[in-house]
Amino acid sequence: SFILLVTATYIGITAQDLAYGLHAASGLLDPIHYLMILTILSIGLFVFSMIRLVVMRWKGSMEEKRFSIWMPVSIIIGGAVSVWSGFVLLMWMG
């Protein structure tokens, strides 16, 4: 879950630069479309990370103490980065 959280955070924060880079590298889509894809991917990874934490706790492979730390951290970081990513995407849309 830590790697998912870090990856989702990286994609969410740098999505604009990644969109420009993907457009420059391939030119298949406009940067706005790459930005939409990256934003959705970032949010999806945050959600998947939280679902994975719940499943790990439910199966007993994660202690309650670790879960009670990681879930709030995931919600706070995921929420903040997702709001930021959504704001950047909305600003691009005009």
Secondary structure, DSSP 8 states (H G I E B T S, - for coil): -HHHHHHHHHHHHHHHHHHHHHHHHH-SS-HHHHHHHHHHHHHHHHHHHHHHHHHHHHHTSS-HHHHHHHHHHHHHHHHHHHHHHHHHHHHHH-
